Structure formats: C-alpha cells, structure tokens
Amino acid sequence: MARPFSYTVVSNPIPNEHGDLYVLFSGESQTKPGHLIGPKVYDFYLMHHVLSGSGTFTCADKQYELQQGQTFLIPPEQLISYASSESDPWRYRWIAFEGRMAAGLAASVGLSDHQPVIDTEKNKRIGVLFHSIERTFRHGGAAAHLRSVGYLHLLFGEFSSTLQPQDGSAQRTGNDGEALIRQIIRYLSTQYAEPVTIERMADSLGYNRAYLSRLFKQRTGLTPVTFLLKLRIDKARLLLRERPELTIEQIAASVGLQDPLYFSKQFRRFYGLPPSAYREEMSSV
C-alpha cells in the first residue's frame, strides 16, 4: 500500500547577520512515486537524509542509487536532479545552509561535487538531528539561529564519527599516524591549563597510552609528558614577560602547574634561571 504524500518546510525565523554559517530552512517529505526534482541549480547547500524508500540522485553527470540511511549533499551552482522510486518512493528530511564556513564544513567529512553521498548506515542520530533543526525553527525564539547552527555542527560530527575507522587501522598507516600526532598536539595545546594527564588524553582519543607515547616520541623526539611540560613553561615565559601584575603563583596556576616550587624548578631547568629572575631580566631589556 502506497504511503500518503506529505510535505512540510520551516524557515529560520532569525535573519542571517554574520555570514559565517546559517541554516536557511528545514523540512520533511514523503514523496510520490517517481517524484522528480530538476535538473536545476541552487545557490545554497541543500542536504537530504533518506529515512525510508529509495531513489536516484544525479550530480556532476554521475547517478547514485540511494536508500534508507544515506545522505546526499547538493552543492551551490551544481546542476543536479533527483527522483524517488516508482515502487518504493523515498521519505526524506532536508536542511539548507550557506555561509563562509559552509564549504569547509562539507569538505571536513569528504563531501564535494564528486563525492556528494555519505552512507550513514544505521546511525539514528542523523535523522534526529535533521528533525531537531526543523523543530527549532517551528518553536522559534531569539536563539533559533544559534541552535540550528549547533545542531548542524553536531550533524557533521556524527558524519565524521560514522566515517572514521573504528578498528584501530589508524595505527597501521603513516598518514593517519601524522594525523594522530596533530590531534595530540591540538589536544595538549588547548588543555595545557587544565589538570590533563596522558592517560586521560589517550582515553579521549580512543587509543592505548603506550602506543600514543611511543608514536609521539618517534615522530617528535619528545614524550607527550615532556611536550606538555615544555608547552606549559613556554606559556609561562610569555606571561612573565607580558603580565607583570600576575604573581609567580598565579602564572604557575594559569599554565596548569599548581605547585609554585615545582614550577620554579622546571622553569630553571628549561631556561637556566628562576621565574622571578627571568622576569626581572626581561623588564630591564
């Protein structure tokens, strides 16, 4: 028995003010058999997630057979068409977005004119996040545009998690090893002021601590512990030069070292004199 046709769409009630990333509208439809859109072009990004049924999507002269659990992205100014199956017409949700960050967001998960489809398998959160954006617009409110962009980022986060290998294969390839080193450096560079531990970092990144430490030492010549300590001391040196109103204890705490005596000892180890002497020397330069 054919499902009854339905169509709903809701626009963002808040105007686009900054141009970085903005969700224009969101909707959902149970299409009719053979329902055809295009060939046509859009001047924004339009992304569909297939909830059920099947159909075809044509982009850059290539046709894709799509079904439940797949998502396809229509890039701006690209001639496209898409049509639902005659026997099992698809039901999908969609969101339209634009802005300076839009292309980078799509590229971050590998979406482009030549690769416009993601197989999100059985990740139920994808469809839920599409619906969350529609619900946000329906309820309105002064923060609707902020919530919709937040959901859009979460959506691309789910895409990334779905596409990321979960079998540890990253440990076996050189390119992925380099990417992991960048992840470690980024993690430590943003968390150095917190009570971070290498164990906690390894758990956060989903890797074995010993493997991370060994790989990091091979690629950088430093252990993660030494890298973190050097990072903290370098940040402290900058504060000693630029923030004369801060005490040595306050600077130590600001870089994640709660023991001022330990901080002074390590600072002297790296720079050959205690923090107070270094500050005095810099003030006379």
N, C-alpha and C positions, 0 to 999 in steps of 0.2 A: 504493500500500500504506500503510495507516494506521500511524503511529508508535506504539510501545507506550507505555502510560500510565506515568508516573513522578512521584514526589513526594518531595522532601527538604526539611527545615527544621532550622535550628540556632539555638538561643537564645544570647544573650550570657551567658557564664559568670560575669561580674562584675556585682554588683548596682549599681543606679543610686544614686549617693551625693550628687551635687551638683545635679541637676535642670536644668542648662543645656541639654545636648544629649546624648541617649542613644539608641543603636541597640538595639532590643529583640531582633530576630531577623532572619534572612535565609533565603531558600530558593529553590528552583527546581522547576518542574513542566512536564512535557509533558502537556497536558490531554487529556481525552477529547473526542470530537466533541459539541458542544452543552453542554459543561460550564458550569454556571450557579452563580454566587455571588450571593446576595441575592434581593430587596432587603434591605439590612441597614445598620447603622451600626457604626463602630469608634470607640474612644476614644483612638486614636493615629493618626499619619500612616502610611499604607501606600502604597508606591510600587512599581509594576511596570514592567519593561522587556521589551518583546516581542522575543524572539530569532528567532522564525520563526512562520509561520502568521498567522491573523487572528482577529478577534473584535469584539465591541461593548462599550462602556463607557458607562453612564448615570449622570450626576451633575447635580444641580440641574435635573432634568427635561429634560436635553439628552443626546442619544445621539451617541456618537462611534464611527466605524468605524476600527479600529486594526489595524496590521500591523507587520511587521518594522521595527525601528529607531525605533519610537515608545515613549514613556514616559508613563504616566499616574499621577497622584497622587490618592489618596483622602484627603480632609481628615477630621479628627476630627468626629464627631457629624453627618456629612452622609449622608443616605440615598442609597445607591448600589447598583448591580448591574453585573455584567459576565459575559459569556458567550463561550465560544470558538465558532468557526465549525463547522458540521456537516461541511463538506467539507475544511477545512484548519485543524484546531484548533491554537490557538497554544501555543507553548512560551515561558515567560517566567521571569524571575528577579524576586524582590521583596525589599524591606527595609522594616522597620517602625521608626519612630523617634518620639521625643517630647522634650519639654523646653521651657524658656522661650525658647530660641533657634530652635526648630523653625519657627514661623510666619514669622519674619523670613527664615530661610534659604530657605523656599519662595517668599516674596514677592520675594526678590532676583533670581530668574530669571523672575518673572512668573507663577508658579503660584498658583492660587486656586480657590475653588469654581466660579467662572465661566470659568476658563481652566485646566483640570486636565491638559492634554496638551501635551507637548513633542515635536516631531519632531526627533529627534537624527540623522536621515539615516543616513550610513554610518560614524558615529563608533564604531569598535570598542572604544574605551576605556570606553565607558559600560557595556557588558556585562561587561567585565573587572573594573571596579571593583565592580559588584554581586557578582561571584563572589569578589573579594578579601575582602569583608566576611564572606561565608559561610565562606571558608577560614580566616579569622582566628578565628572562633568555633569552628570544628571543631578547630583546633590548641590553642585555649585559651591559658592563661598569664595572668599577673597584669596584662599590659598590653593584653589583648584589647579592653577598652572604649575605651582610648585609640586603638588602631589603627583600630577601626571608625569612630570619630568622624572621624579623619583621612581615611579613605577616603571618608566621607560628604561632607566638605568638598571633596575632590578631585573627587568626582562632580558636585557643584553647580558647581564651577569649569569642568568640561567642558560642562555645560549652558550656562553663561554664554558660553563660547567658541563653542559651536555657534550660539547665538542672536545673537551680536554681529556686526554687519555688517562684512565684510572688504573692501569695495570702495571704502573711503575716503569713504562717504556722510556720515560724521560731520562731515567738513569743510564740508558744504554746509548744515547746519541749525543754527539758533540754539540750540535746546535742547541738542543734542549738543555744541555749542561750549561752553556753560556747564558741561556735564558734564566736558568735557575740561579746562577751567580748574580744576575741583575736583580732577581727577586729578593735574594738575601740582602744585597746591598741596599735596596729600596726599603726593605723591612727595617733593617738596623738604622738607616738614616732617618726614618720617621719615628722610630720608637726609642731612640737612644736616651731620651729624658725620662723614660719610664723604667720600672724595675724589671726590664726584659732579661730573659735567660735564653741560652741557646736551646735548651730543651723545649721551652715554650714556643720559640720560633720554629723549630723543627716540626712540632705538633701542628702549628698553624699552617705551615706549608705542606704538610702531609708527607713528610719524609723522615727517614731514620736519622737520628742525631749524628751517629758516627759517619754515615755516608755523607751528610751535608758538610761536616767538618773536614773530612778527607778531600772532597771535591773542591771546597773553597780554598784549602791550603794548596792544592795542586795548581789551581788557576790564578791565585793572587799572591802566593808566598806567605800568607798570614793565616792564622787560625781565626775563626769568627770571633772568639773571645778577644784576641789581640786587636782585631779590626775594630770591634766595638769600643774597646778601651781607648784606642788611638783617636777614634771619632769623637769620643766624649772629651778627651783632653784638648783636641783641636778646637772644638766648640767653646770650651772653657777659655782657651787662649784668646779667642775672639772677644768673648765677654769681658775679659780682663782689660783688653785694650779699649773697648767701646762703651763699657758700662761702669764708669768709676764709682757710681753711687752704690753698687752692689758689693756686699761683703764677700770674703772668700767662701764662707759657709753657704751663702745664697747662690753663688756661682756653682759650687760643687753640687748643690741640690738641683740646680737648673739643668745640669747635664746628666742627672741620674745617679750621682755618687753621693750617698747620704753621709758618709764618714769623711769629714774635712781632713783628718790626718792621712787617711788612705789617699785622698785626692792630692794632697800636697806631695806625698811620697811619689805617686805616679807621675805627677806633673814634672817633678825634678828629674825623674828617670828619663822622660822624653826630651826635656828642654834644658837640663843641667842646672836649674836654679828653682827655688820655691816660687809659688804663685805670687806672693807679695813682692818678692824681689823683681820678678818679671814685670809686674805692673809698674813698679817704681822706675824700672829701666825704660819702659815704653813711654812713660809720662815725661821723661826728660829728653826724648828724641825730638 
